[in-house]
Amino acid sequence: MNKKVILSFLGFALFMGLVIWFLDSSAGGSASNIRKRYSSDWKKLYDLKDENPRNISFFMDLLDVHVKDSIYDLNYWSDLDSIPNHEEATYLFIGDELGAPTEYYDSIMHYADSGATVYLSFNHLTTNIYDRHFLEGAFYWDYSRVLFAWIGDTTLPFYHVYENDTINEDWYSFSETEIIDTNYRSYMYALKHPFAFYEKHHKGKVHFHSIPNLFENYQVIQPNGYAHARIVLNKIPKDKPVIFLTCGINDSTEQPIYDEDAEEDGAEKEDTSLIQFILKNPALRLAFLLLLVLLLLYVFFRAKRKEEILPGYSQKRNMSLAFVETLSSIYISRNSPVGVLQVMRKNFYSAINRHFYVDLSRKETREQNLEKLIAKVPYDSDKIIDIVNSLDSRKNNVDNRHLGATYAKIRAFYIETGILRPTEHFVASDKEVHLDKSIWIGAFILLMGLITLFRGLYMLSLGGGIGMLFIIPAIVLIYFASRYIRLPVASIQADQLIIYGLVAGKRVISLNQTIHCSVEKSHVTFECEDGNTFIIRQALLSRRARSALNQFVEFIKLHKS
């Protein structure tokens, strides 16, 4: 493998490592110990898989062991019909507030009538569900640190914990006289009233539970919390699938819990990333926005090229290319060199008639008109006769070699008689064509360098010497980006080609020599008569530069090879 390719790969890997490092929220090194905050993650989210204290993943693990069938997480009501055996499943909800469109809740109650089990644990209900099961004032509540609940055949205490402290919480229970279905059956009590009961719905049951906090991870891992979970699991059938109603969580009233004392002590999670530091400081935020605006303006105006790409060859050369393409298509379609020769003869006779007013297309007057052409054109008569004879398929063995030789004779005739006058230079002596790079790559590198520089300066301002490890590569990135944006890949002048290195230096190639070029999908390789070899990679070029490079390649093939 080429050493340059290996070095480029290693440099890219190092660069991506630096990008990932400074995007990390931790400052690292000595600066990481400055105002360091530790995350507690004591937010009540009722997440099914998260093992943080106030989620319910531990109970879901117990449920997974208890149920022999599958457990589904229903995120959208519309996906209910796609769950197999959903008509007889167990519908489970654990959350702060339960809400559901009436039509979907009616469907769940219909499934309960057919034998499904519904278990709903909540602190609050939306109006359409509340009015269906309860009268006004259906809840008792107590604000305290501990809840004494009758679980099974004994009374157990449950404490509300936030981080390392036991704090007060609202504990709810049901009022027996406000439950619409008077045939309900209670099985867990607190505050002298039931907080868990069920109603019979024909073949199925609907359970109501008013303290979802008891399902949280920090409760379930305690012996008392496990005793509560065991009672609940006994109410859930083992041989039916369970559908957790994540779609029933009503986020409108769910608020994250903040403890002001804990926040003052640094217990809450704090984003210490560089971008947050800049955005929180008004002066730095304004400076950062101005920097982005200036960078975008620079990139925008730098992208505006000063001049259009100069054509590398005349319009006649374009017609020649079209002619070659026409011949190629005819040869491919007919698979016959004779057909190509007939097209060449027709075009040659047309060019003679257009420029010298001599018609060679008619057989009966071809010899007389050929003598007129020889007398009229300052060109070797034997060569003219040879061209005419070469265009006659009956006098020659027409193959690919014959077609190439005939085309060379015709082209030499066109050039010497003035019909075709190719340009001697790709550009005029006072002009030059720049093969500019794609501006977005340089802009991205410049942005990475500036962000790295900001991070290094911030760490130095905090007294962390490790900030120099960011400033040094930042300066290198800014220099590389500046050179990348400022200089083109190459500049083509009338007599020389200047190749600029990506990091430093340049090479000057004389165009007054034989040059061979080969075009690959990703790059173009040039081999010069003086031994110089250079490669131009098309991935680095802008769209206009690629077009100019293609024209320059055609110019090289036409004049310098």
C-alpha positions as CSV (number, residue, x, y, z in Angstrom):
1,M,0.0,0.0,0.0
2,N,1.2,3.5,-0.8
3,K,2.9,5.3,2.2
4,K,0.9,8.4,1.6
5,V,-2.4,6.5,1.8
6,I,-1.3,4.9,5.1
7,L,-0.3,8.3,6.5
8,S,-3.6,9.8,5.4
9,F,-5.5,7.0,7.0
10,L,-3.6,7.4,10.3
11,G,-4.1,11.1,10.2
12,F,-7.8,10.7,9.6
13,A,-8.1,8.3,12.5
14,L,-6.2,10.7,14.8
15,F,-8.4,13.5,13.7
16,M,-11.7,11.6,14.4
17,G,-10.3,10.6,17.8
18,L,-9.8,14.3,18.7
19,V,-13.3,15.1,17.5
20,I,-14.9,12.4,19.6
21,W,-12.8,13.5,22.6
22,F,-13.7,17.2,22.6
23,L,-17.4,16.4,21.9
24,D,-17.4,14.3,25.1
25,S,-19.1,16.2,28.0
26,S,-16.2,15.4,30.4
27,A,-13.4,17.9,30.3
28,G,-10.7,15.3,31.2
29,G,-7.3,15.7,32.9
30,S,-7.0,18.2,35.8
31,A,-9.8,20.3,34.4
32,S,-12.2,17.4,35.0
33,N,-11.8,17.8,38.8
34,I,-13.0,21.4,38.6
35,R,-16.7,21.8,39.5
36,K,-17.3,18.1,38.8
37,R,-20.9,17.1,39.2
38,Y,-22.2,13.5,39.7
39,S,-25.4,12.2,38.1
40,S,-28.1,10.8,40.3
41,D,-30.7,9.9,37.7
42,W,-33.5,9.9,40.2
43,K,-36.1,11.0,37.8
44,K,-39.5,9.3,37.7
45,L,-39.9,8.1,34.1
46,Y,-41.4,4.6,34.6
47,D,-39.1,3.3,31.9
48,L,-39.3,-0.5,31.3
49,K,-35.6,-1.2,30.7
50,D,-33.7,1.5,32.5
51,E,-32.2,0.3,35.9
52,N,-32.2,3.8,37.5
53,P,-33.9,3.9,40.9
54,R,-37.3,5.4,39.8
55,N,-37.9,3.2,36.7
56,I,-39.6,-0.2,36.7
57,S,-37.2,-2.5,34.9
58,F,-36.8,-4.8,38.0
59,F,-40.6,-5.4,38.2
60,M,-40.6,-6.1,34.4
61,D,-37.8,-8.7,34.9
62,L,-40.0,-10.4,37.6
63,L,-42.9,-10.3,35.2
64,D,-40.8,-11.8,32.4
65,V,-40.1,-14.8,34.7
66,H,-43.7,-15.0,35.8
67,V,-45.3,-15.0,32.3
68,K,-44.7,-17.9,30.0
69,D,-45.9,-15.9,26.9
70,S,-44.4,-12.8,25.4
71,I,-44.4,-9.2,26.8
72,Y,-45.1,-6.4,24.3
73,D,-44.4,-2.7,24.7
74,L,-47.3,-0.9,22.9
75,N,-46.1,2.6,22.0
76,Y,-48.9,3.5,19.6
77,W,-52.6,2.6,19.9
78,S,-52.8,1.9,16.2
79,D,-50.3,-1.0,16.6
80,L,-52.6,-3.0,18.9
81,D,-54.1,-5.1,16.1
82,S,-50.6,-6.3,15.0
83,I,-50.0,-8.0,18.3
84,P,-50.9,-11.7,18.2
85,N,-53.7,-12.9,20.7
86,H,-54.3,-9.3,21.9
87,E,-58.0,-10.1,22.4
88,E,-57.1,-12.3,25.4
89,A,-53.9,-10.6,26.6
90,T,-53.2,-8.9,29.9
91,Y,-53.1,-5.1,29.5
92,L,-50.7,-3.5,32.0
93,F,-50.2,0.2,32.8
94,I,-47.8,1.7,35.4
95,G,-47.4,5.4,35.3
96,D,-48.2,8.8,36.8
97,E,-51.3,9.6,34.6
98,L,-53.3,7.3,32.4
99,G,-54.9,8.7,29.3
100,A,-56.4,7.0,26.3
101,P,-58.8,7.9,23.5
102,T,-62.3,6.7,24.3
103,E,-62.5,4.4,21.3
104,Y,-59.3,2.6,22.3
105,Y,-60.2,2.3,25.9
106,D,-63.6,0.9,24.9
107,S,-61.7,-1.8,22.9
108,I,-59.7,-2.7,26.0
109,M,-62.9,-3.0,28.1
110,H,-64.5,-5.1,25.4
111,Y,-61.5,-7.5,25.5
112,A,-61.9,-7.6,29.3
113,D,-65.5,-8.7,28.8
114,S,-64.2,-11.5,26.6
115,G,-61.7,-12.8,29.1
116,A,-58.7,-10.4,29.0
117,T,-57.2,-9.0,32.2
118,V,-56.5,-5.3,32.7
119,Y,-54.2,-4.0,35.4
120,L,-54.0,-0.2,35.8
121,S,-51.7,1.5,38.3
122,F,-51.8,5.3,38.3
123,N,-51.8,8.5,40.3
124,H,-54.2,10.3,38.0
125,L,-56.7,9.6,35.3
126,T,-58.0,11.6,32.4
127,T,-61.6,12.7,32.6
128,N,-63.0,10.2,30.0
129,I,-61.6,7.2,32.0
130,Y,-62.3,8.7,35.5
131,D,-66.0,9.3,34.8
132,R,-66.4,5.8,33.6
133,H,-65.3,4.1,36.9
134,F,-65.5,6.7,39.7
135,L,-67.8,9.5,41.1
136,E,-66.4,12.9,42.2
137,G,-63.9,12.7,45.1
138,A,-62.9,9.1,44.6
139,F,-59.4,9.4,46.2
140,Y,-58.0,9.8,49.7
141,W,-54.4,11.1,50.0
142,D,-51.8,11.6,52.6
143,Y,-48.5,13.6,52.3
144,S,-45.9,11.8,54.4
145,R,-42.6,10.0,54.3
146,V,-43.9,6.5,55.0
147,L,-46.9,4.5,53.9
148,F,-48.2,1.7,56.1
149,A,-50.0,-0.7,53.8
150,W,-51.7,-4.0,54.4
151,I,-50.1,-6.5,52.0
152,G,-51.3,-10.1,52.1
153,D,-51.7,-10.9,55.8
154,T,-49.5,-8.2,57.4
155,T,-48.9,-4.5,57.5
156,L,-45.7,-3.3,55.8
157,P,-44.0,0.2,55.7
158,F,-43.0,1.8,52.4
159,Y,-40.7,4.8,52.4
160,H,-40.5,7.4,49.7
161,V,-36.8,7.9,48.9
162,Y,-35.1,10.5,46.7
163,E,-31.4,10.0,46.3
164,N,-30.1,9.3,49.8
165,D,-32.9,11.0,51.7
166,T,-36.4,9.9,52.8
167,I,-38.8,12.7,51.8
168,N,-42.5,13.3,51.8
169,E,-44.7,12.0,49.0
170,D,-48.4,12.0,48.1
171,W,-49.9,8.5,48.8
172,Y,-53.4,7.8,47.3
173,S,-56.1,5.3,48.1
174,F,-59.7,4.8,46.8
175,S,-62.9,6.0,48.5
176,E,-65.2,2.9,48.6
177,T,-68.4,5.0,48.3
178,E,-67.3,6.7,45.0
179,I,-66.5,3.5,43.1
180,I,-69.3,3.1,40.5
181,D,-69.2,-0.7,40.3
182,T,-70.3,-1.7,43.9
183,N,-69.3,-5.4,43.3
184,Y,-65.6,-4.6,43.3
185,R,-63.2,-6.7,45.4
186,S,-60.3,-5.1,47.4
187,Y,-57.1,-6.9,48.2
188,M,-54.6,-4.2,49.4
189,Y,-55.2,-1.4,51.8
190,A,-53.6,1.8,53.0
191,L,-54.8,4.9,54.9
192,K,-57.7,2.7,56.1
193,H,-59.0,2.4,52.5
194,P,-58.2,0.1,49.5
195,F,-55.5,1.1,47.1
196,A,-55.9,-2.0,44.9
197,F,-59.2,-3.6,43.8
198,Y,-60.7,-5.4,40.8
199,E,-64.0,-5.4,39.0
200,K,-65.4,-8.4,37.2
201,H,-66.2,-7.7,33.6
202,H,-68.1,-10.8,32.4
203,K,-65.2,-13.3,31.7
204,G,-62.4,-10.9,32.6
205,K,-61.2,-8.6,35.3
206,V,-60.1,-5.0,35.5
207,H,-57.7,-4.1,38.3
208,F,-57.1,-0.6,39.7
209,H,-54.0,0.4,41.7
210,S,-53.5,3.9,43.1
211,I,-49.8,3.8,44.1
212,P,-47.5,3.2,41.1
213,N,-44.5,4.3,43.2
214,L,-44.4,0.8,44.7
215,F,-43.4,-0.7,41.4
216,E,-40.2,1.5,41.2
217,N,-36.8,-0.2,41.2
218,Y,-35.7,1.0,44.6
219,Q,-38.9,-0.3,46.1
220,V,-38.9,-3.7,44.4
221,I,-35.4,-4.6,45.6
222,Q,-36.6,-4.2,49.2
223,P,-38.3,-7.2,50.9
224,N,-41.5,-5.2,51.4
225,G,-41.5,-4.1,47.8
226,Y,-41.0,-7.6,46.6
227,A,-43.9,-8.8,48.8
228,H,-46.1,-6.2,47.0
229,A,-44.8,-7.2,43.6
230,R,-45.6,-10.9,44.3
231,I,-49.2,-10.1,45.2
232,V,-49.6,-8.1,41.9
233,L,-48.0,-10.9,39.8
234,N,-50.4,-13.4,41.3
235,K,-53.2,-11.3,39.7
236,I,-51.6,-11.6,36.2
237,P,-52.3,-14.8,34.2
238,K,-49.1,-16.8,33.4
239,D,-50.3,-18.3,30.1
240,K,-51.3,-15.2,28.3
241,P,-49.3,-12.4,26.6
242,V,-48.8,-9.1,28.4
243,I,-49.2,-5.8,26.7
244,F,-47.7,-2.8,28.5
245,L,-49.6,0.4,27.6
246,T,-46.7,2.8,27.1
247,C,-49.0,4.7,24.7
248,G,-51.3,5.4,27.7
249,I,-48.8,7.6,29.5
250,N,-50.1,11.1,29.5
251,D,-47.0,13.5,29.5
252,S,-49.0,16.7,29.8
253,T,-49.0,16.5,33.6
254,E,-45.9,14.5,34.2
255,Q,-43.2,16.8,35.6
256,P,-39.6,15.9,36.4
257,I,-38.8,16.0,40.1
258,Y,-36.2,18.5,41.2
259,D,-34.8,18.8,44.7
260,E,-33.4,22.3,45.2
261,D,-31.2,21.2,48.1
262,A,-29.8,18.4,46.0
263,E,-29.2,20.8,43.1
264,E,-27.3,23.1,45.4
265,D,-25.1,20.2,46.6
266,G,-24.3,19.3,43.0
267,A,-26.2,16.1,43.0
268,E,-28.1,16.8,39.8
269,K,-26.6,15.9,36.5
270,E,-24.9,18.9,34.8
271,D,-23.7,19.1,31.2
272,T,-20.1,20.3,31.4
273,S,-19.4,20.2,27.7
274,L,-17.7,23.1,26.0
275,I,-20.7,24.0,23.9
276,Q,-22.9,24.3,27.1
277,F,-20.3,26.6,28.7
278,I,-20.3,28.9,25.7
279,L,-24.1,29.0,25.4
280,K,-24.6,29.8,29.1
281,N,-22.3,32.8,29.0
282,P,-24.0,35.7,27.1
283,A,-20.7,37.2,25.9
284,L,-19.3,33.9,24.7
285,R,-22.6,33.0,23.2
286,L,-22.6,36.2,21.1
287,A,-19.0,35.7,20.1
288,F,-19.7,32.1,19.1
289,L,-22.7,33.2,16.9
290,L,-20.6,36.0,15.3
291,L,-17.9,33.5,14.6
292,L,-20.3,31.1,12.9
293,V,-21.7,33.9,10.9
294,L,-18.3,35.1,9.8
295,L,-17.2,31.6,9.0
296,L,-20.3,31.0,6.8
297,L,-19.8,34.4,5.1
298,Y,-16.2,33.5,4.4
299,V,-17.1,30.1,3.0
300,F,-19.9,31.6,0.9
301,F,-17.8,34.3,-0.7
302,R,-14.8,32.0,-1.1
303,A,-17.1,29.6,-3.0
304,K,-17.8,32.3,-5.5
305,R,-15.3,31.7,-8.3
306,K,-13.6,34.8,-9.8
307,E,-14.1,33.7,-13.4
308,E,-15.8,31.0,-15.4
309,I,-13.8,28.1,-16.6
310,L,-12.0,28.9,-19.9
311,P,-12.7,26.4,-22.7
312,G,-9.7,24.2,-23.3
313,Y,-10.5,23.6,-26.9
314,S,-12.4,25.2,-29.7
315,Q,-16.0,24.5,-30.8
316,K,-14.6,22.5,-33.7
317,R,-12.9,20.1,-31.2
318,N,-16.3,19.6,-29.6
319,M,-17.7,18.7,-33.0
320,S,-14.9,16.3,-33.5
321,L,-15.7,14.6,-30.2
322,A,-19.4,14.4,-31.3
323,F,-18.2,12.9,-34.5
324,V,-16.2,10.2,-32.8
325,E,-19.1,9.4,-30.5
326,T,-21.3,9.1,-33.5
327,L,-18.9,6.7,-35.2
328,S,-18.6,4.7,-32.0
329,S,-22.4,4.3,-31.7
330,I,-22.7,3.3,-35.3
331,Y,-19.9,0.7,-35.0
332,I,-21.5,-0.7,-31.8
333,S,-25.1,-0.8,-33.3
334,R,-24.1,-2.3,-36.7
335,N,-21.0,-4.2,-35.5
336,S,-19.5,-3.4,-38.9
337,P,-16.4,-1.3,-39.8
338,V,-17.8,-0.8,-43.3
339,G,-20.7,1.2,-41.9
340,V,-18.3,3.5,-40.0
341,L,-16.2,4.0,-43.2
342,Q,-19.4,5.0,-45.1
343,V,-20.1,7.7,-42.5
344,M,-16.5,8.9,-42.6
345,R,-16.7,9.2,-46.4
346,K,-20.0,11.1,-46.3
347,N,-18.6,13.6,-43.7
348,F,-15.3,14.0,-45.7
349,Y,-17.1,14.7,-48.9
350,S,-19.4,17.2,-47.2
351,A,-16.5,19.0,-45.6
352,I,-14.7,19.3,-49.1
353,N,-17.9,20.6,-50.7
354,R,-18.5,23.1,-47.9
355,H,-14.9,24.5,-47.8
356,F,-13.7,24.1,-51.4
357,Y,-17.0,23.9,-53.4
358,V,-16.0,20.6,-55.0
359,D,-18.5,17.7,-55.0
360,L,-17.0,14.3,-54.7
361,S,-20.2,12.5,-53.7
362,R,-21.3,11.8,-57.3
363,K,-19.5,8.8,-59.0
364,E,-19.9,10.0,-62.6
365,T,-18.0,13.3,-62.0
366,R,-15.7,12.2,-59.1
367,E,-12.6,11.9,-61.3
368,Q,-13.0,15.4,-62.8
369,N,-13.9,17.0,-59.5
370,L,-10.9,15.2,-57.8
371,E,-8.6,16.9,-60.4
372,K,-10.2,20.3,-59.6
373,L,-9.6,19.6,-55.8
374,I,-6.0,18.8,-56.4
375,A,-5.5,21.9,-58.4
376,K,-7.3,24.0,-55.9
377,V,-5.9,22.8,-52.6
378,P,-2.2,23.2,-51.6
379,Y,-1.9,19.6,-50.5
380,D,0.1,16.7,-51.9
381,S,-2.0,15.2,-54.7
382,D,-0.9,11.6,-53.9
383,K,-2.2,12.0,-50.4
384,I,-5.5,13.3,-51.6
385,I,-6.0,10.4,-53.9
386,D,-4.9,8.0,-51.2
387,I,-7.6,9.4,-48.9
388,V,-10.3,9.1,-51.5
389,N,-9.2,5.5,-52.3
390,S,-9.1,4.7,-48.6
391,L,-12.7,5.7,-48.3
392,D,-13.8,3.2,-50.9
393,S,-14.8,0.0,-49.1
394,R,-14.5,-2.1,-52.3
395,K,-10.8,-1.4,-52.8
396,N,-9.7,-2.0,-49.2
397,N,-9.9,-4.6,-46.5
398,V,-11.9,-2.6,-44.0
399,D,-11.1,-3.3,-40.3
400,N,-10.4,-1.3,-37.2
401,R,-6.8,-0.6,-38.2
402,H,-7.9,0.7,-41.6
403,L,-10.4,3.0,-39.9
404,G,-7.8,4.4,-37.6
405,A,-5.3,5.0,-40.4
406,T,-7.9,6.6,-42.6
407,Y,-9.1,8.9,-39.8
408,A,-5.4,10.0,-39.2
409,K,-5.1,10.9,-42.9
410,I,-8.3,12.9,-42.9
411,R,-7.4,14.8,-39.8
412,A,-3.9,15.6,-41.1
413,F,-5.6,16.9,-44.3
414,Y,-8.0,19.1,-42.2
415,I,-5.2,20.6,-40.1
416,E,-2.8,21.3,-43.1
417,T,-5.6,22.9,-45.3
418,G,-6.9,25.0,-42.4
419,I,-10.3,23.3,-42.0
420,L,-9.4,22.4,-38.5
421,R,-7.2,24.7,-36.3
422,P,-6.8,23.3,-32.8
423,T,-5.6,25.7,-30.2
424,E,-1.9,25.5,-29.2
425,H,-2.5,26.4,-25.6
426,F,-5.2,25.3,-23.1
427,V,-5.5,28.9,-21.9
428,A,-4.3,32.3,-23.2
429,S,-1.0,33.6,-21.9
430,D,-2.6,36.1,-19.6
431,K,-5.1,33.7,-18.2
432,E,-5.1,30.6,-15.9
433,V,-7.5,28.0,-14.8
434,H,-7.7,27.0,-11.2
435,L,-8.8,23.5,-10.2
436,D,-10.4,24.5,-6.9
437,K,-11.1,22.1,-4.1
438,S,-14.5,21.3,-2.7
439,I,-15.1,24.1,-0.2
440,W,-17.1,22.0,2.3
441,I,-14.3,19.7,3.4
442,G,-12.1,22.7,4.2
443,A,-15.0,24.4,6.1
444,F,-15.6,21.4,8.2
445,I,-11.9,21.1,9.1
446,L,-11.8,24.8,9.9
447,L,-14.8,24.4,12.2
448,M,-13.2,21.5,14.0
449,G,-10.0,23.5,14.5
450,L,-11.9,26.5,15.9
451,I,-13.9,24.3,18.3
452,T,-10.8,22.5,19.5
453,L,-9.1,25.9,20.0
454,F,-12.0,27.1,22.1
455,R,-11.8,24.0,24.2
456,G,-8.1,24.3,24.8
457,L,-8.4,28.0,25.8
458,Y,-11.2,27.2,28.2
459,M,-9.2,24.5,29.9
460,L,-6.2,26.8,30.2
461,S,-8.4,29.5,31.7
462,L,-9.3,27.0,34.4
463,G,-5.7,26.3,35.1
464,G,-5.5,22.9,33.3
465,G,-2.2,22.5,31.4
466,I,-3.8,19.8,29.4
467,G,-5.4,22.5,27.3
468,M,-2.2,22.8,25.3
469,L,-2.9,19.3,24.0
470,F,-5.9,20.8,22.3
471,I,-4.4,24.2,21.2
472,I,-1.5,22.6,19.3
473,P,-3.6,20.3,17.1
474,A,-6.2,23.2,16.8
475,I,-3.5,25.4,15.2
476,V,-2.4,22.6,12.9
477,L,-6.1,22.1,11.8
478,I,-6.6,25.8,11.2
479,Y,-3.4,26.0,9.2
480,F,-4.4,23.0,7.1
481,A,-7.9,24.3,6.6
482,S,-6.7,27.7,5.6
483,R,-4.3,26.2,3.0
484,Y,-7.0,23.8,1.9
485,I,-9.5,26.6,1.2
486,R,-7.0,29.2,0.0
487,L,-5.1,27.2,-2.6
488,P,-6.5,25.1,-5.5
489,V,-5.3,21.6,-6.3
490,A,-3.6,22.9,-9.4
491,S,-3.3,26.0,-11.6
492,I,-3.1,25.6,-15.3
493,Q,-1.3,28.4,-17.2
494,A,-0.3,28.8,-20.8
495,D,3.0,27.0,-20.6
496,Q,3.1,25.3,-17.1
497,L,1.0,23.5,-14.6
498,I,1.4,24.2,-10.8
499,I,0.5,21.4,-8.4
500,Y,0.0,22.5,-4.7
501,G,0.6,20.1,-1.9
502,L,-2.1,19.5,0.7
503,V,0.3,20.3,3.6
504,A,3.1,22.4,2.0
505,G,5.1,23.1,-1.1
506,K,4.2,23.1,-4.8
507,R,5.5,21.5,-8.1
508,V,5.8,23.3,-11.4
509,I,5.3,21.1,-14.5
510,S,6.2,22.4,-18.0
511,L,3.5,21.9,-20.6
512,N,6.0,22.2,-23.5
513,Q,6.7,18.4,-23.4
514,T,5.0,15.1,-24.2
515,I,2.5,14.2,-21.5
516,H,0.5,11.0,-21.2
517,C,-2.5,10.8,-18.9
518,S,-4.7,7.9,-17.8
519,V,-8.2,8.5,-16.3
520,E,-9.4,6.3,-13.5
521,K,-12.7,6.5,-11.6
522,S,-11.2,8.3,-8.6
523,H,-8.1,10.0,-10.0
524,V,-6.2,11.1,-13.1
525,T,-2.5,10.2,-13.5
526,F,-0.1,12.3,-15.6
527,E,3.3,11.0,-16.8
528,C,5.6,13.6,-18.2
529,E,8.5,13.3,-20.6
530,D,10.9,14.7,-18.0
531,G,10.1,11.8,-15.6
532,N,7.6,13.7,-13.4
533,T,4.5,11.8,-12.4
534,F,1.6,13.3,-10.5
535,I,-2.0,12.4,-9.5
536,I,-5.0,14.6,-9.2
537,R,-7.8,13.1,-7.1
538,Q,-11.3,14.0,-8.3
539,A,-12.8,13.6,-4.9
540,L,-11.0,16.8,-3.8
541,L,-12.3,18.9,-6.7
542,S,-15.4,21.0,-6.9
543,R,-17.9,20.4,-9.7
544,R,-16.5,23.1,-11.9
545,A,-13.0,22.0,-11.3
546,R,-13.9,18.4,-12.4
547,S,-15.3,19.8,-15.7
548,A,-12.1,21.9,-16.2
549,L,-9.9,18.8,-15.5
550,N,-11.8,16.8,-18.1
551,Q,-11.3,19.5,-20.7
552,F,-7.6,19.6,-19.8
553,V,-7.3,15.8,-20.2
554,E,-8.8,16.1,-23.7
555,F,-6.4,18.9,-24.5
556,I,-3.4,16.7,-23.4
557,K,-4.6,13.7,-25.4
558,L,-5.0,15.9,-28.5
559,H,-1.7,17.9,-28.3
560,K,0.7,16.6,-25.8
561,S,0.7,12.9,-26.3
